[in-house]
């Protein structure tokens, strides 16, 4: 495997001739392989041969409007699969999906949508069909300051996801300096791989401005 990854050469079982192949390897995991290497349960030489380009896919809870985009995709797919004619979601169902943490990521959303389309008794999917928290419990705070902070946090998370957690790139996407980005991350308690940005004078200024709006 190591030789194949390094030189893209294989040999058939029982064969003697080396065969050059032209392939690309795409692999995925939800484990922290660097930690596994340190623990001695994953080979470092294999990791470094495979790790030419890393693409981090953030969890669903960090992907802003992706929840409703995926929910509508699954609604269309399961309507066709089960010959249903569900038209959409109630306001409470939409709020519940936005508020849910989605610990099972896209698979959880897919399974909840499948069950909802099959079990729904009306043309609109409600909270009970999704088996999520009630609409009143899930409705977001409509206070404008709270809404602004929620929107700011979503944009921060989107920029970090798009930049693969490269802070310089994320700051450029947001149109702010790196110290300002550090400050915003601290205000919103956003960490990257367990790293907390250090407080700076600009960080403290951002926190002070945020406190004034409360």
PyMOL commands that place a pseudoatom at each C-alpha (Angstrom):
pseudoatom trace, name=CA, resn=UNK, resi=1, chain=A, elem=C, hetatm=0, pos=[0.000, 0.000, 0.000]
pseudoatom trace, name=CA, resn=UNK, resi=2, chain=A, elem=C, hetatm=0, pos=[2.796, 2.440, 0.875]
pseudoatom trace, name=CA, resn=UNK, resi=3, chain=A, elem=C, hetatm=0, pos=[4.596, 1.764, -2.402]
pseudoatom trace, name=CA, resn=UNK, resi=4, chain=A, elem=C, hetatm=0, pos=[1.366, 2.103, -4.338]
pseudoatom trace, name=CA, resn=UNK, resi=5, chain=A, elem=C, hetatm=0, pos=[0.614, 5.466, -2.714]
pseudoatom trace, name=CA, resn=UNK, resi=6, chain=A, elem=C, hetatm=0, pos=[4.166, 6.683, -3.243]
pseudoatom trace, name=CA, resn=UNK, resi=7, chain=A, elem=C, hetatm=0, pos=[4.900, 5.412, -6.764]
pseudoatom trace, name=CA, resn=UNK, resi=8, chain=A, elem=C, hetatm=0, pos=[1.495, 4.190, -8.038]
pseudoatom trace, name=CA, resn=UNK, resi=9, chain=A, elem=C, hetatm=0, pos=[2.929, 0.762, -8.839]
pseudoatom trace, name=CA, resn=UNK, resi=10, chain=A, elem=C, hetatm=0, pos=[1.142, -2.537, -8.141]
pseudoatom trace, name=CA, resn=UNK, resi=11, chain=A, elem=C, hetatm=0, pos=[1.811, -6.240, -8.707]
pseudoatom trace, name=CA, resn=UNK, resi=12, chain=A, elem=C, hetatm=0, pos=[-0.840, -8.874, -9.316]
pseudoatom trace, name=CA, resn=UNK, resi=13, chain=A, elem=C, hetatm=0, pos=[-1.079, -11.661, -6.755]
pseudoatom trace, name=CA, resn=UNK, resi=14, chain=A, elem=C, hetatm=0, pos=[1.409, -14.288, -7.916]
pseudoatom trace, name=CA, resn=UNK, resi=15, chain=A, elem=C, hetatm=0, pos=[2.740, -11.998, -10.615]
pseudoatom trace, name=CA, resn=UNK, resi=16, chain=A, elem=C, hetatm=0, pos=[6.233, -10.659, -11.119]
pseudoatom trace, name=CA, resn=UNK, resi=17, chain=A, elem=C, hetatm=0, pos=[5.598, -7.702, -13.356]
pseudoatom trace, name=CA, resn=UNK, resi=18, chain=A, elem=C, hetatm=0, pos=[5.242, -4.228, -11.902]
pseudoatom trace, name=CA, resn=UNK, resi=19, chain=A, elem=C, hetatm=0, pos=[2.257, -2.349, -13.270]
pseudoatom trace, name=CA, resn=UNK, resi=20, chain=A, elem=C, hetatm=0, pos=[2.065, 1.443, -13.314]
pseudoatom trace, name=CA, resn=UNK, resi=21, chain=A, elem=C, hetatm=0, pos=[-1.435, 2.775, -12.649]
pseudoatom trace, name=CA, resn=UNK, resi=22, chain=A, elem=C, hetatm=0, pos=[-2.897, 6.261, -12.844]
pseudoatom trace, name=CA, resn=UNK, resi=23, chain=A, elem=C, hetatm=0, pos=[-5.414, 6.752, -10.039]
pseudoatom trace, name=CA, resn=UNK, resi=24, chain=A, elem=C, hetatm=0, pos=[-6.361, 9.280, -7.389]
pseudoatom trace, name=CA, resn=UNK, resi=25, chain=A, elem=C, hetatm=0, pos=[-7.143, 8.190, -3.833]
pseudoatom trace, name=CA, resn=UNK, resi=26, chain=A, elem=C, hetatm=0, pos=[-9.867, 9.948, -1.849]
pseudoatom trace, name=CA, resn=UNK, resi=27, chain=A, elem=C, hetatm=0, pos=[-10.272, 8.885, 1.779]
pseudoatom trace, name=CA, resn=UNK, resi=28, chain=A, elem=C, hetatm=0, pos=[-12.451, 10.101, 4.638]
pseudoatom trace, name=CA, resn=UNK, resi=29, chain=A, elem=C, hetatm=0, pos=[-12.589, 9.714, 8.394]
pseudoatom trace, name=CA, resn=UNK, resi=30, chain=A, elem=C, hetatm=0, pos=[-14.263, 11.283, 11.405]
pseudoatom trace, name=CA, resn=UNK, resi=31, chain=A, elem=C, hetatm=0, pos=[-11.235, 10.490, 13.595]
pseudoatom trace, name=CA, resn=UNK, resi=32, chain=A, elem=C, hetatm=0, pos=[-8.360, 12.816, 14.450]
pseudoatom trace, name=CA, resn=UNK, resi=33, chain=A, elem=C, hetatm=0, pos=[-5.567, 10.870, 12.738]
pseudoatom trace, name=CA, resn=UNK, resi=34, chain=A, elem=C, hetatm=0, pos=[-2.784, 13.005, 14.190]
pseudoatom trace, name=CA, resn=UNK, resi=35, chain=A, elem=C, hetatm=0, pos=[-3.992, 12.028, 17.669]
pseudoatom trace, name=CA, resn=UNK, resi=36, chain=A, elem=C, hetatm=0, pos=[-4.201, 8.384, 16.558]
pseudoatom trace, name=CA, resn=UNK, resi=37, chain=A, elem=C, hetatm=0, pos=[-0.609, 8.552, 15.308]
pseudoatom trace, name=CA, resn=UNK, resi=38, chain=A, elem=C, hetatm=0, pos=[0.534, 9.967, 18.659]
pseudoatom trace, name=CA, resn=UNK, resi=39, chain=A, elem=C, hetatm=0, pos=[-1.315, 7.112, 20.394]
pseudoatom trace, name=CA, resn=UNK, resi=40, chain=A, elem=C, hetatm=0, pos=[0.392, 4.570, 18.146]
pseudoatom trace, name=CA, resn=UNK, resi=41, chain=A, elem=C, hetatm=0, pos=[-2.840, 3.216, 16.643]
pseudoatom trace, name=CA, resn=UNK, resi=42, chain=A, elem=C, hetatm=0, pos=[-2.392, 4.651, 13.117]
pseudoatom trace, name=CA, resn=UNK, resi=43, chain=A, elem=C, hetatm=0, pos=[0.748, 4.495, 10.987]
pseudoatom trace, name=CA, resn=UNK, resi=44, chain=A, elem=C, hetatm=0, pos=[2.402, 7.847, 10.464]
pseudoatom trace, name=CA, resn=UNK, resi=45, chain=A, elem=C, hetatm=0, pos=[4.060, 6.837, 7.196]
pseudoatom trace, name=CA, resn=UNK, resi=46, chain=A, elem=C, hetatm=0, pos=[0.661, 5.871, 5.764]
pseudoatom trace, name=CA, resn=UNK, resi=47, chain=A, elem=C, hetatm=0, pos=[-0.901, 9.138, 6.931]
pseudoatom trace, name=CA, resn=UNK, resi=48, chain=A, elem=C, hetatm=0, pos=[1.773, 11.349, 5.378]
pseudoatom trace, name=CA, resn=UNK, resi=49, chain=A, elem=C, hetatm=0, pos=[1.597, 9.528, 2.045]
pseudoatom trace, name=CA, resn=UNK, resi=50, chain=A, elem=C, hetatm=0, pos=[-2.167, 9.959, 1.916]
pseudoatom trace, name=CA, resn=UNK, resi=51, chain=A, elem=C, hetatm=0, pos=[-2.365, 13.477, 3.318]
pseudoatom trace, name=CA, resn=UNK, resi=52, chain=A, elem=C, hetatm=0, pos=[-1.473, 15.469, 0.201]
pseudoatom trace, name=CA, resn=UNK, resi=53, chain=A, elem=C, hetatm=0, pos=[-4.571, 17.682, 0.352]
pseudoatom trace, name=CA, resn=UNK, resi=54, chain=A, elem=C, hetatm=0, pos=[-6.906, 17.912, 3.345]
pseudoatom trace, name=CA, resn=UNK, resi=55, chain=A, elem=C, hetatm=0, pos=[-10.487, 19.129, 3.025]
pseudoatom trace, name=CA, resn=UNK, resi=56, chain=A, elem=C, hetatm=0, pos=[-12.278, 19.628, 6.336]
pseudoatom trace, name=CA, resn=UNK, resi=57, chain=A, elem=C, hetatm=0, pos=[-16.050, 19.196, 6.150]
pseudoatom trace, name=CA, resn=UNK, resi=58, chain=A, elem=C, hetatm=0, pos=[-17.602, 21.013, 9.115]
pseudoatom trace, name=CA, resn=UNK, resi=59, chain=A, elem=C, hetatm=0, pos=[-20.514, 19.384, 10.970]
pseudoatom trace, name=CA, resn=UNK, resi=60, chain=A, elem=C, hetatm=0, pos=[-24.014, 20.243, 9.816]
pseudoatom trace, name=CA, resn=UNK, resi=61, chain=A, elem=C, hetatm=0, pos=[-24.636, 22.504, 12.823]
pseudoatom trace, name=CA, resn=UNK, resi=62, chain=A, elem=C, hetatm=0, pos=[-21.863, 24.819, 11.560]
pseudoatom trace, name=CA, resn=UNK, resi=63, chain=A, elem=C, hetatm=0, pos=[-23.155, 25.092, 8.001]
pseudoatom trace, name=CA, resn=UNK, resi=64, chain=A, elem=C, hetatm=0, pos=[-25.809, 27.764, 8.319]
pseudoatom trace, name=CA, resn=UNK, resi=65, chain=A, elem=C, hetatm=0, pos=[-28.530, 27.412, 5.700]
pseudoatom trace, name=CA, resn=UNK, resi=66, chain=A, elem=C, hetatm=0, pos=[-27.424, 23.958, 4.556]
pseudoatom trace, name=CA, resn=UNK, resi=67, chain=A, elem=C, hetatm=0, pos=[-30.010, 22.333, 6.840]
pseudoatom trace, name=CA, resn=UNK, resi=68, chain=A, elem=C, hetatm=0, pos=[-32.991, 23.680, 4.901]
pseudoatom trace, name=CA, resn=UNK, resi=69, chain=A, elem=C, hetatm=0, pos=[-31.312, 23.146, 1.520]
pseudoatom trace, name=CA, resn=UNK, resi=70, chain=A, elem=C, hetatm=0, pos=[-30.751, 19.492, 2.372]
pseudoatom trace, name=CA, resn=UNK, resi=71, chain=A, elem=C, hetatm=0, pos=[-34.195, 19.145, 3.962]
pseudoatom trace, name=CA, resn=UNK, resi=72, chain=A, elem=C, hetatm=0, pos=[-35.858, 20.348, 0.744]
pseudoatom trace, name=CA, resn=UNK, resi=73, chain=A, elem=C, hetatm=0, pos=[-33.656, 18.013, -1.314]
pseudoatom trace, name=CA, resn=UNK, resi=74, chain=A, elem=C, hetatm=0, pos=[-34.679, 15.028, 0.832]
pseudoatom trace, name=CA, resn=UNK, resi=75, chain=A, elem=C, hetatm=0, pos=[-38.318, 16.140, 0.747]
pseudoatom trace, name=CA, resn=UNK, resi=76, chain=A, elem=C, hetatm=0, pos=[-38.317, 16.058, -3.066]
pseudoatom trace, name=CA, resn=UNK, resi=77, chain=A, elem=C, hetatm=0, pos=[-36.473, 12.736, -3.158]
pseudoatom trace, name=CA, resn=UNK, resi=78, chain=A, elem=C, hetatm=0, pos=[-38.730, 10.946, -0.667]
pseudoatom trace, name=CA, resn=UNK, resi=79, chain=A, elem=C, hetatm=0, pos=[-41.905, 12.441, -2.156]
pseudoatom trace, name=CA, resn=UNK, resi=80, chain=A, elem=C, hetatm=0, pos=[-40.950, 10.735, -5.397]
pseudoatom trace, name=CA, resn=UNK, resi=81, chain=A, elem=C, hetatm=0, pos=[-39.761, 7.516, -3.752]
pseudoatom trace, name=CA, resn=UNK, resi=82, chain=A, elem=C, hetatm=0, pos=[-42.897, 7.025, -1.622]
pseudoatom trace, name=CA, resn=UNK, resi=83, chain=A, elem=C, hetatm=0, pos=[-45.384, 8.656, -4.018]
pseudoatom trace, name=CA, resn=UNK, resi=84, chain=A, elem=C, hetatm=0, pos=[-46.268, 11.382, -1.521]
pseudoatom trace, name=CA, resn=UNK, resi=85, chain=A, elem=C, hetatm=0, pos=[-47.170, 15.015, -2.138]
pseudoatom trace, name=CA, resn=UNK, resi=86, chain=A, elem=C, hetatm=0, pos=[-45.790, 16.816, 0.899]
pseudoatom trace, name=CA, resn=UNK, resi=87, chain=A, elem=C, hetatm=0, pos=[-45.532, 20.505, 0.042]
pseudoatom trace, name=CA, resn=UNK, resi=88, chain=A, elem=C, hetatm=0, pos=[-43.155, 21.836, 2.654]
pseudoatom trace, name=CA, resn=UNK, resi=89, chain=A, elem=C, hetatm=0, pos=[-42.610, 22.592, 6.331]
pseudoatom trace, name=CA, resn=UNK, resi=90, chain=A, elem=C, hetatm=0, pos=[-44.558, 24.439, 8.972]
pseudoatom trace, name=CA, resn=UNK, resi=91, chain=A, elem=C, hetatm=0, pos=[-42.907, 27.477, 10.542]
pseudoatom trace, name=CA, resn=UNK, resi=92, chain=A, elem=C, hetatm=0, pos=[-42.405, 25.531, 13.772]
pseudoatom trace, name=CA, resn=UNK, resi=93, chain=A, elem=C, hetatm=0, pos=[-40.722, 22.657, 11.908]
pseudoatom trace, name=CA, resn=UNK, resi=94, chain=A, elem=C, hetatm=0, pos=[-38.353, 25.076, 10.163]
pseudoatom trace, name=CA, resn=UNK, resi=95, chain=A, elem=C, hetatm=0, pos=[-37.478, 26.727, 13.475]
pseudoatom trace, name=CA, resn=UNK, resi=96, chain=A, elem=C, hetatm=0, pos=[-36.932, 23.325, 15.107]
pseudoatom trace, name=CA, resn=UNK, resi=97, chain=A, elem=C, hetatm=0, pos=[-34.553, 22.228, 12.359]
pseudoatom trace, name=CA, resn=UNK, resi=98, chain=A, elem=C, hetatm=0, pos=[-32.621, 25.486, 12.597]
pseudoatom trace, name=CA, resn=UNK, resi=99, chain=A, elem=C, hetatm=0, pos=[-32.290, 25.098, 16.373]
pseudoatom trace, name=CA, resn=UNK, resi=100, chain=A, elem=C, hetatm=0, pos=[-31.360, 21.399, 16.409]
pseudoatom trace, name=CA, resn=UNK, resi=101, chain=A, elem=C, hetatm=0, pos=[-27.658, 20.524, 16.872]
pseudoatom trace, name=CA, resn=UNK, resi=102, chain=A, elem=C, hetatm=0, pos=[-27.749, 17.566, 14.432]
pseudoatom trace, name=CA, resn=UNK, resi=103, chain=A, elem=C, hetatm=0, pos=[-25.300, 15.307, 16.283]
pseudoatom trace, name=CA, resn=UNK, resi=104, chain=A, elem=C, hetatm=0, pos=[-25.833, 12.689, 13.551]
pseudoatom trace, name=CA, resn=UNK, resi=105, chain=A, elem=C, hetatm=0, pos=[-25.100, 15.239, 10.795]
pseudoatom trace, name=CA, resn=UNK, resi=106, chain=A, elem=C, hetatm=0, pos=[-26.600, 14.672, 7.326]
pseudoatom trace, name=CA, resn=UNK, resi=107, chain=A, elem=C, hetatm=0, pos=[-27.524, 11.028, 7.975]
pseudoatom trace, name=CA, resn=UNK, resi=108, chain=A, elem=C, hetatm=0, pos=[-29.683, 12.088, 10.917]
pseudoatom trace, name=CA, resn=UNK, resi=109, chain=A, elem=C, hetatm=0, pos=[-31.419, 14.722, 8.797]
pseudoatom trace, name=CA, resn=UNK, resi=110, chain=A, elem=C, hetatm=0, pos=[-31.958, 12.211, 5.987]
pseudoatom trace, name=CA, resn=UNK, resi=111, chain=A, elem=C, hetatm=0, pos=[-33.512, 9.628, 8.327]
pseudoatom trace, name=CA, resn=UNK, resi=112, chain=A, elem=C, hetatm=0, pos=[-35.740, 12.177, 10.059]
pseudoatom trace, name=CA, resn=UNK, resi=113, chain=A, elem=C, hetatm=0, pos=[-36.943, 13.452, 6.679]
pseudoatom trace, name=CA, resn=UNK, resi=114, chain=A, elem=C, hetatm=0, pos=[-37.606, 9.927, 5.412]
pseudoatom trace, name=CA, resn=UNK, resi=115, chain=A, elem=C, hetatm=0, pos=[-39.689, 9.115, 8.479]
pseudoatom trace, name=CA, resn=UNK, resi=116, chain=A, elem=C, hetatm=0, pos=[-41.511, 12.456, 8.291]
pseudoatom trace, name=CA, resn=UNK, resi=117, chain=A, elem=C, hetatm=0, pos=[-42.480, 12.056, 4.631]
pseudoatom trace, name=CA, resn=UNK, resi=118, chain=A, elem=C, hetatm=0, pos=[-43.772, 8.530, 5.264]
pseudoatom trace, name=CA, resn=UNK, resi=119, chain=A, elem=C, hetatm=0, pos=[-45.663, 9.372, 8.472]
pseudoatom trace, name=CA, resn=UNK, resi=120, chain=A, elem=C, hetatm=0, pos=[-46.971, 12.907, 7.815]
pseudoatom trace, name=CA, resn=UNK, resi=121, chain=A, elem=C, hetatm=0, pos=[-50.773, 13.081, 7.858]
pseudoatom trace, name=CA, resn=UNK, resi=122, chain=A, elem=C, hetatm=0, pos=[-51.007, 16.538, 6.261]
pseudoatom trace, name=CA, resn=UNK, resi=123, chain=A, elem=C, hetatm=0, pos=[-49.402, 18.272, 3.287]
pseudoatom trace, name=CA, resn=UNK, resi=124, chain=A, elem=C, hetatm=0, pos=[-46.950, 20.115, 5.581]
pseudoatom trace, name=CA, resn=UNK, resi=125, chain=A, elem=C, hetatm=0, pos=[-44.276, 18.459, 7.736]
pseudoatom trace, name=CA, resn=UNK, resi=126, chain=A, elem=C, hetatm=0, pos=[-44.572, 19.519, 11.364]
pseudoatom trace, name=CA, resn=UNK, resi=127, chain=A, elem=C, hetatm=0, pos=[-42.325, 19.221, 14.427]
pseudoatom trace, name=CA, resn=UNK, resi=128, chain=A, elem=C, hetatm=0, pos=[-43.998, 16.004, 15.545]
pseudoatom trace, name=CA, resn=UNK, resi=129, chain=A, elem=C, hetatm=0, pos=[-43.299, 14.387, 12.168]
pseudoatom trace, name=CA, resn=UNK, resi=130, chain=A, elem=C, hetatm=0, pos=[-39.597, 15.151, 12.588]
pseudoatom trace, name=CA, resn=UNK, resi=131, chain=A, elem=C, hetatm=0, pos=[-39.615, 14.126, 16.273]
pseudoatom trace, name=CA, resn=UNK, resi=132, chain=A, elem=C, hetatm=0, pos=[-37.795, 17.302, 17.247]
pseudoatom trace, name=CA, resn=UNK, resi=133, chain=A, elem=C, hetatm=0, pos=[-38.355, 19.803, 20.039]
pseudoatom trace, name=CA, resn=UNK, resi=134, chain=A, elem=C, hetatm=0, pos=[-41.663, 21.669, 19.894]
pseudoatom trace, name=CA, resn=UNK, resi=135, chain=A, elem=C, hetatm=0, pos=[-41.934, 24.801, 17.810]
pseudoatom trace, name=CA, resn=UNK, resi=136, chain=A, elem=C, hetatm=0, pos=[-42.181, 27.109, 20.821]
pseudoatom trace, name=CA, resn=UNK, resi=137, chain=A, elem=C, hetatm=0, pos=[-39.063, 25.603, 22.377]
pseudoatom trace, name=CA, resn=UNK, resi=138, chain=A, elem=C, hetatm=0, pos=[-37.160, 25.817, 19.115]
pseudoatom trace, name=CA, resn=UNK, resi=139, chain=A, elem=C, hetatm=0, pos=[-38.229, 29.304, 17.961]
pseudoatom trace, name=CA, resn=UNK, resi=140, chain=A, elem=C, hetatm=0, pos=[-35.172, 31.567, 17.982]
pseudoatom trace, name=CA, resn=UNK, resi=141, chain=A, elem=C, hetatm=0, pos=[-34.992, 34.710, 20.082]
pseudoatom trace, name=CA, resn=UNK, resi=142, chain=A, elem=C, hetatm=0, pos=[-36.398, 37.551, 17.950]
pseudoatom trace, name=CA, resn=UNK, resi=143, chain=A, elem=C, hetatm=0, pos=[-34.472, 40.236, 19.833]
pseudoatom trace, name=CA, resn=UNK, resi=144, chain=A, elem=C, hetatm=0, pos=[-32.547, 42.209, 17.183]
pseudoatom trace, name=CA, resn=UNK, resi=145, chain=A, elem=C, hetatm=0, pos=[-29.279, 42.170, 19.112]
pseudoatom trace, name=CA, resn=UNK, resi=146, chain=A, elem=C, hetatm=0, pos=[-29.494, 38.417, 19.587]
pseudoatom trace, name=CA, resn=UNK, resi=147, chain=A, elem=C, hetatm=0, pos=[-30.383, 37.978, 15.903]
pseudoatom trace, name=CA, resn=UNK, resi=148, chain=A, elem=C, hetatm=0, pos=[-27.372, 40.085, 14.876]
pseudoatom trace, name=CA, resn=UNK, resi=149, chain=A, elem=C, hetatm=0, pos=[-25.049, 37.981, 17.025]
pseudoatom trace, name=CA, resn=UNK, resi=150, chain=A, elem=C, hetatm=0, pos=[-26.514, 34.764, 15.578]
pseudoatom trace, name=CA, resn=UNK, resi=151, chain=A, elem=C, hetatm=0, pos=[-25.991, 36.045, 12.036]
pseudoatom trace, name=CA, resn=UNK, resi=152, chain=A, elem=C, hetatm=0, pos=[-22.453, 37.176, 12.851]
pseudoatom trace, name=CA, resn=UNK, resi=153, chain=A, elem=C, hetatm=0, pos=[-21.608, 33.768, 14.281]
pseudoatom trace, name=CA, resn=UNK, resi=154, chain=A, elem=C, hetatm=0, pos=[-22.984, 31.979, 11.205]
pseudoatom trace, name=CA, resn=UNK, resi=155, chain=A, elem=C, hetatm=0, pos=[-20.898, 34.170, 8.869]
pseudoatom trace, name=CA, resn=UNK, resi=156, chain=A, elem=C, hetatm=0, pos=[-17.780, 33.540, 10.963]
pseudoatom trace, name=CA, resn=UNK, resi=157, chain=A, elem=C, hetatm=0, pos=[-18.349, 29.785, 10.849]
pseudoatom trace, name=CA, resn=UNK, resi=158, chain=A, elem=C, hetatm=0, pos=[-18.995, 29.889, 7.103]
pseudoatom trace, name=CA, resn=UNK, resi=159, chain=A, elem=C, hetatm=0, pos=[-15.764, 31.830, 6.475]
pseudoatom trace, name=CA, resn=UNK, resi=160, chain=A, elem=C, hetatm=0, pos=[-13.741, 29.417, 8.602]
pseudoatom trace, name=CA, resn=UNK, resi=161, chain=A, elem=C, hetatm=0, pos=[-15.279, 26.429, 6.822]
pseudoatom trace, name=CA, resn=UNK, resi=162, chain=A, elem=C, hetatm=0, pos=[-14.649, 27.908, 3.366]
pseudoatom trace, name=CA, resn=UNK, resi=163, chain=A, elem=C, hetatm=0, pos=[-11.033, 28.705, 4.258]
pseudoatom trace, name=CA, resn=UNK, resi=164, chain=A, elem=C, hetatm=0, pos=[-10.467, 25.253, 5.806]
pseudoatom trace, name=CA, resn=UNK, resi=165, chain=A, elem=C, hetatm=0, pos=[-9.758, 27.007, 9.132]
pseudoatom trace, name=CA, resn=UNK, resi=166, chain=A, elem=C, hetatm=0, pos=[-6.955, 29.126, 7.672]
pseudoatom trace, name=CA, resn=UNK, resi=167, chain=A, elem=C, hetatm=0, pos=[-7.325, 32.293, 9.721]
pseudoatom trace, name=CA, resn=UNK, resi=168, chain=A, elem=C, hetatm=0, pos=[-5.565, 34.620, 7.267]
pseudoatom trace, name=CA, resn=UNK, resi=169, chain=A, elem=C, hetatm=0, pos=[-7.869, 33.491, 4.459]
pseudoatom trace, name=CA, resn=UNK, resi=170, chain=A, elem=C, hetatm=0, pos=[-10.967, 33.683, 6.659]
pseudoatom trace, name=CA, resn=UNK, resi=171, chain=A, elem=C, hetatm=0, pos=[-10.051, 37.235, 7.706]
pseudoatom trace, name=CA, resn=UNK, resi=172, chain=A, elem=C, hetatm=0, pos=[-9.636, 38.214, 4.046]
pseudoatom trace, name=CA, resn=UNK, resi=173, chain=A, elem=C, hetatm=0, pos=[-13.037, 36.716, 3.160]
pseudoatom trace, name=CA, resn=UNK, resi=174, chain=A, elem=C, hetatm=0, pos=[-14.648, 38.673, 5.983]
pseudoatom trace, name=CA, resn=UNK, resi=175, chain=A, elem=C, hetatm=0, pos=[-12.828, 41.885, 5.119]
pseudoatom trace, name=CA, resn=UNK, resi=176, chain=A, elem=C, hetatm=0, pos=[-11.317, 42.261, 8.604]
pseudoatom trace, name=CA, resn=UNK, resi=177, chain=A, elem=C, hetatm=0, pos=[-7.851, 42.079, 10.135]
pseudoatom trace, name=CA, resn=UNK, resi=178, chain=A, elem=C, hetatm=0, pos=[-6.604, 38.917, 11.821]
pseudoatom trace, name=CA, resn=UNK, resi=179, chain=A, elem=C, hetatm=0, pos=[-6.717, 40.522, 15.309]
pseudoatom trace, name=CA, resn=UNK, resi=180, chain=A, elem=C, hetatm=0, pos=[-10.347, 41.496, 14.648]
pseudoatom trace, name=CA, resn=UNK, resi=181, chain=A, elem=C, hetatm=0, pos=[-11.089, 37.919, 13.591]
pseudoatom trace, name=CA, resn=UNK, resi=182, chain=A, elem=C, hetatm=0, pos=[-9.455, 36.643, 16.795]
pseudoatom trace, name=CA, resn=UNK, resi=183, chain=A, elem=C, hetatm=0, pos=[-11.634, 39.009, 18.776]
pseudoatom trace, name=CA, resn=UNK, resi=184, chain=A, elem=C, hetatm=0, pos=[-14.831, 37.911, 17.048]
pseudoatom trace, name=CA, resn=UNK, resi=185, chain=A, elem=C, hetatm=0, pos=[-13.957, 34.253, 17.559]
pseudoatom trace, name=CA, resn=UNK, resi=186, chain=A, elem=C, hetatm=0, pos=[-13.427, 34.889, 21.243]
pseudoatom trace, name=CA, resn=UNK, resi=187, chain=A, elem=C, hetatm=0, pos=[-16.690, 36.834, 21.549]
pseudoatom trace, name=CA, resn=UNK, resi=188, chain=A, elem=C, hetatm=0, pos=[-18.567, 33.905, 19.976]
pseudoatom trace, name=CA, resn=UNK, resi=189, chain=A, elem=C, hetatm=0, pos=[-16.508, 31.202, 21.775]
pseudoatom trace, name=CA, resn=UNK, resi=190, chain=A, elem=C, hetatm=0, pos=[-15.423, 29.664, 18.452]
pseudoatom trace, name=CA, resn=UNK, resi=191, chain=A, elem=C, hetatm=0, pos=[-12.391, 27.391, 18.684]
pseudoatom trace, name=CA, resn=UNK, resi=192, chain=A, elem=C, hetatm=0, pos=[-10.404, 25.626, 15.944]
pseudoatom trace, name=CA, resn=UNK, resi=193, chain=A, elem=C, hetatm=0, pos=[-9.163, 22.135, 16.800]
pseudoatom trace, name=CA, resn=UNK, resi=194, chain=A, elem=C, hetatm=0, pos=[-9.160, 23.067, 20.482]
pseudoatom trace, name=CA, resn=UNK, resi=195, chain=A, elem=C, hetatm=0, pos=[-7.190, 26.277, 19.851]
pseudoatom trace, name=CA, resn=UNK, resi=196, chain=A, elem=C, hetatm=0, pos=[-8.387, 29.450, 21.525]
pseudoatom trace, name=CA, resn=UNK, resi=197, chain=A, elem=C, hetatm=0, pos=[-7.170, 32.698, 19.949]
pseudoatom trace, name=CA, resn=UNK, resi=198, chain=A, elem=C, hetatm=0, pos=[-5.081, 34.745, 22.340]
pseudoatom trace, name=CA, resn=UNK, resi=199, chain=A, elem=C, hetatm=0, pos=[-6.583, 37.973, 23.598]
pseudoatom trace, name=CA, resn=UNK, resi=200, chain=A, elem=C, hetatm=0, pos=[-5.157, 41.168, 22.077]
pseudoatom trace, name=CA, resn=UNK, resi=201, chain=A, elem=C, hetatm=0, pos=[-5.910, 44.853, 22.512]
pseudoatom trace, name=CA, resn=UNK, resi=202, chain=A, elem=C, hetatm=0, pos=[-8.188, 44.698, 19.473]
pseudoatom trace, name=CA, resn=UNK, resi=203, chain=A, elem=C, hetatm=0, pos=[-9.819, 41.556, 20.891]
pseudoatom trace, name=CA, resn=UNK, resi=204, chain=A, elem=C, hetatm=0, pos=[-10.659, 43.417, 24.074]
pseudoatom trace, name=CA, resn=UNK, resi=205, chain=A, elem=C, hetatm=0, pos=[-12.016, 46.328, 22.057]
pseudoatom trace, name=CA, resn=UNK, resi=206, chain=A, elem=C, hetatm=0, pos=[-14.299, 43.992, 20.102]
pseudoatom trace, name=CA, resn=UNK, resi=207, chain=A, elem=C, hetatm=0, pos=[-15.553, 42.457, 23.337]
pseudoatom trace, name=CA, resn=UNK, resi=208, chain=A, elem=C, hetatm=0, pos=[-16.169, 45.897, 24.787]
pseudoatom trace, name=CA, resn=UNK, resi=209, chain=A, elem=C, hetatm=0, pos=[-18.155, 46.961, 21.712]
pseudoatom trace, name=CA, resn=UNK, resi=210, chain=A, elem=C, hetatm=0, pos=[-20.215, 43.784, 21.895]
pseudoatom trace, name=CA, resn=UNK, resi=211, chain=A, elem=C, hetatm=0, pos=[-20.930, 44.367, 25.575]
pseudoatom trace, name=CA, resn=UNK, resi=212, chain=A, elem=C, hetatm=0, pos=[-22.137, 47.927, 24.861]
pseudoatom trace, name=CA, resn=UNK, resi=213, chain=A, elem=C, hetatm=0, pos=[-24.837, 46.614, 22.530]
pseudoatom trace, name=CA, resn=UNK, resi=214, chain=A, elem=C, hetatm=0, pos=[-26.335, 44.353, 25.190]
for i in range(1, 214): cmd.bond("trace and resi %d" % i, "trace and resi %d" % (i + 1))
show_as sticks, trace
zoom trace
